[in-house]
Structures are given as structure tokens and as C-alpha cells.
């Protein structure tokens, strides 16, 4: 992966995600950091969820944006596939009824001022 800075633009090129397992805090989930700004908290990443992985109830200190790229994400009786978008407003508890579909899923996630979940764990790695 290369992080090429041209003025204010950051271009990231990689041929294969470098997945970091989050099994210690979120069994069945891995993360690939695209960009992280420790000053502002901004986090942009890819997430990979193994088949039928349940999402724990949680919240974030800033709005969380998610875009399904591959596979399916299930909330209650609703199934969301590629190009489905999710907005989790700051401090709104969510996840208790959510899980990965039978083939798992990969999603893009963005938190403008941090997710409040992954950063501390990633700092320890």
C-alpha cells in the first residue's frame, strides 16, 4: 500500500487489503485501514465480517457511514447487499439486531471524528 500525498489530496493504492484481525474485541471481524488521522480522529477503513457474524450493540461518538461492497448485511428481517448505505448517527445505539449474511460481507466505513471502538485497540497493536 502506498500513501501518496499531492497537496491536500491523499491517494492510497493497494493490490490486496492487509487485514488486521479484531477477534479480541469483535469476533469474526477484520479491518484494513485506508486513512487515519490521529489529530482529528477521522477513520476510513474496510471491514470484513465472516459469515453470520453478529454485531454487538454499540455506538460511536461521531456519525458512522457504511457502504456494503460485497456480500450481505442483515438487520432483523431486512437484507442489504452491495451498494447499500448505512448512517449510524452519533451516540445512537445500534447493532443488536444486525449480523453478516451467510456469505459474510465487506464494507467501507467512515467516521469523521473517530469510531470510538477500534482506535484504542489498533494503538495497542
N, C-alpha and C positions, 0 to 999 in steps of 0.2 A: 504494500500500500504506500502511496506517496501523497504527501500533503503539499500541494504546490500553491504558494501564495502570490497573487498578482494584485498588488494594491489591496483593496478590500475584499477581493474575491478569493475564496478557498476552493480549490478543485481537488477532489480525492479520487484517485484511481486505484482499483484493486482488481485482481482477477478471480479471487476466491476469498470469501469472508473468513476472518480469523476469529472464530467463535470462542468466547470466554464462558465457561460453564457458570451458571448461577445456582447450581443444585443445592449449595449450602443454605441459600435463603429462599429459593424458588425452584423446587424440584421440577425437572423437565424443561427448564428454560435456559437458553444461552443468549448472549449479547455480542454484537460486533459494533464497536464504537466508530461512528463516522466522524463526529466532531464533538469535542467537549471543551467548554470554556470555564475554567475553574473560578474566574473572576465574576462572571455574570450568572453562572450555574447552567447555562444553556447546554442541553444534551440532545444530540441527534444520533440515533442508533438503529441497527437492525436487530430484531428479536426473532429467535427461533423457538417454537414451542413443539415439544414432542406430542404424538397423538394422544388425545384425551386428557392432556394436562389441565388440571383445574387451576383457575386463577384465584388466589386468596383475596379476601376482602381487604381493600386498601384505599388510600387517597394520595394525592400529590399536592405539593404546595403551590403549583402553578398549573395552568391548563395543560392537559396532555393531549397530543394529537397522534392518532394512529391510522395507518393505511395498510390494509392487508395486501400483500404482494403475491402470496402463494398459499394454497390450502384454504381451510375454513375455520372460522371463529364462531362459536355458538353461545348465545345468551338466551337462557330459557328455551323457548321453542323456536327462536329465530336463528337462522344460519346466515352468516355473512362470508362471501367469497372475495376473490381478488378485486381490487379497486374499491372495496367498501371502506368508508372513512368513519372514524370514531373520534368524538371530542369528549374528554372527561374534564369538566370544569374543575378549577382549583378547589380543593377541600371537600369535593363531593365523593362520598364513599361509594365504591363500585367494585365489581369483580366476583361477588359471592355467587352469582348465577352463571358465570362465564367459564368456558373451557375451550380448549383446542378441539377441532373436529377429528374424525377418525384418521386423517392423514397428517394431522398437525398443521402448523401454519408458520409463515414468515411474514413479519410486518415491519414497516418503518415507523419509528416513534420519535416524537419531538416534544421537548419540554423547554420553553423559553427561559425559565429560571430554575431548572432542576426538577428531577423526578421525586427527590426525597427518599428514594429507596435504594437505588443502585450505587450512588456516588461513594458513600462510605465503604461499602463492600469492595468496590473497584479500587479505592485508595489503598486498601489493605493488601491487594494482590500485587 
